[in-house]
Amino acid sequence: MNESCEVSEAVFISLVGVQEDVRAATLRQSVATFDGVAIIIPQSFVKIPNAPFSYWVTERCRAVMALHPPLQKTLGAAKQGLATGDDFRFLRLWWEAPPSTIIFVPLDITAQHSETVRKECINQIEGGKIWVPFAKGGEYSQFYADIYLMVNWARDGFEVKNFFNPLNGRLASRPQNTDCFFNVGLTWPLRTNGLSFRIMPAGCVFSHKGPALFANTRESLMSLLALLNTSAVEGIVHGLGVGRVEIQSYEVGTIQNIPIPIIHKDMAVLAERAYSAARATKPRSETSHVFVIPHDGYGRASLKIMALAEQLIVATAKTDLRTLRNDADVLAAASYGLNWQDLESLKKLPGVCAAANDAEAKDELDKITEADLENQMEEDDSCPVTTIHIASNVLSWLVGITYGRWDIRYATGEQAAPELPDSFVPLPVCPPGQLQNSQGLPARPEDVPAAYPIRIPWDGILVDDPNHPLDIERRVREVIEIIWSGKEGGPTAEAIEHEACEILGVKSLRDYFRKPAGFFADHLKRYSKSRRQAPIYWPLSTASGNYTLWIYYHRLTDQTLHTAIADFLDPKIQATAKTIDEARSKKRGAEVSELSDSLDELNQFREELERVIKLPWKPNLNDGVLITACPLWRLFRHGKWHKDLKACWEALSEGEYDWAHLAYSIWPDRVRDKCKADRSLAIAHNLEELCKPQHTPNKPKKTKK
């Protein structure tokens, strides 16, 4: 006879995180000592959605899910976004897209209601703009993270929406919740080591790997930002089985099920302050949308002192952020009605512990005071890591000033540093420190006052040639002299140059620019993010590297290589040939031999530029840096970049990137033929009239009523 019986208590022994080879021994020990054993009333699991056996948490924690409604029924709505199907094709880093093709919301519209901003973004996309900031997750970073990527959303994503798999005819992209694009919200990485919510400003598209969360008011959004970044919420997500701990995955469904209590009124204020603290160091990073200058003390301090001061700025910001997070943790625990024992029980899973330990280890490294810095300066004269960082940052910025990219007046004091924008306003086309016109776009010659102290090479070409007026070392030295001269008590320009070379381990600035492992290696690393490489200062060199043309990517035209030959290479070849004749007449055989080798290299360099010109090479910056540069792969001496460009060129030649404008300019017949069967490709080249088949998205299956 079968009788139903209700189990009043169940015994659980935790072996989570225990290595397999010691699991049996651990189990025997737990049974013998009762260590790690939990006795739970199984009915308490019913309080949690899907009833996971969360035996390691306290009874009060298990009650949280029943006491508070889920996020999706309270303040916010979480949404999954766009999957492009081909990120290399449809995404760019924000500094590689042509500025004129990026959506740009004027200040008078930015200050208005968010719906007005959204409508302006839509109008600009319909009016011909192509690139939109794209939130795609990224690394762990709470409260603030710059959005480095842009997505091709021209004509409301027409090309992406028509991107079909040629093998099965199915839609390869996955546009989702497009009606929420351009709205202010929060975003987070789908997979990372811990929950990491940050503000997503207006004017963005969000992705499936960087979902978004929306609320009706700014206060609600900021309150959620503070709450969701607390250890209480992370513990609930992991400890109650709401999330998938084993792979640290934070799906939209996971976020929607987070229980939301009545949030303390101070949470929104804490979030605003935490956002400012998290953003505090970004105005010094030149790949950031809020970059101004790498340091405030130009002209008055050595690089070493600047590096130490920078350490203090970063440490102070992180200390402030840590304090604000702790304050939010206290308020969140009170809102949930949890005490420290409850919170500790939520952290017992290995995934949560690993994330917490990792964060704690990073925090310990950041705990540095002004006294620590002074001691470090006395004990370690070189401070190698921090000074190398600041020296390379400064030289990168000086090169940008030389090209007319950055505005030198922020360093000379002629212009005061601008205020950073509000957290919700759309991202600018140009960061505050860029030399720009009144519309916020990169300056042109007519936008720069006659009294501006730098002579800007508007064709975007500098050269490694000591005898040339556009020599890169000479021009950078001129910038140093302007910034570090005339400041009472400050170092001289000569002292700064000597200090930079000493820190970087080079004999001279020329040595730093000439070595593949020097300036360009640092530049390539600095301008590579999100699995994309996009260096914007290109060193095109002879085989030995003794002669280099430095090209600024954003000034590229189909005439750039012609200019390089006519204004730089040909005069250099002629001057070298003349010097050879003079040396030969004076019977200086060794000099003749050396100069003859240089002349051969220069002629080979010229021939390679001519070969690329005849392809024909018609640069279109919408293709991105890698594709635009790949025909020139033989002229780059940096090993990895040379290899990657060569691989890209081979793929382009074989037809893998026929969506690129460069492919159409070199192989028009091949591309036109493909456009007949590929609507997305035809859209990319404005050749839709060639496309015959009409793909339609798969129709949803009908459900029986």
Secondary structure, 3 states (H helix, E strand, C coil): CCCCCCCCCEEEECCCCCCHHHHHHHHHHHHHHCCCEEEECHHHHHHCCCCCCCCCCCHHHHHHHHHCCEHHHCCEEEECCEECCCHHHHEEECCCCCHHHECCCCHHHHCCCHHHHHHHHHHHHHCCCCEEEEECCCCCCCECCCCCEEEECHHHHHHHHCCECCCCCCECCECCCHHHCCCCEEECCCECCCCCCEEECCCCEEECCCCEEEECCHHHHHHHHHHHCCHHHHHHHHHCCCCEHHHCECCHHHHHCCECCCCCCCHHHHHHHHHHHHHCCHHHCCCCCCCCCCCCCCCCCCHHHHHHHHHHHHHHHHHHHHHHHHHHHHHHHHHHCCCHHHHHHHCCCHHHHHHHHHHHHHHHHHCCCHHHHHHHHHHCCCCHHHHHHHHHHHHHHHHHHHHCCECCHHHHCCCCCCCCCCCCCCCCCCCCCECECCCCCECCHHHCCCCCCCCCCCCCEEEECCCCCCEHHHHHHHHHHHHCCCCCCCCCHHHHHHHHHHHHCCCCHHHHHHCCCCHHHHHHHHCEECCEECCCEEEEECCCCCCEEEEEHHHCCCCHHHHHHHHHHHHHHHHHHHHHHHHHHCCCHHHHHHHHHHHHHHHHHHHHHHHHHCCCCCCCHHHCHHHHHHHHHHHCCCHHHHHHHHHHHHHHHCCCCCCCHHHHHHCHHHHHHHHCCCHHHHHHCCCHHHCCCCCCCCCCCCCCC
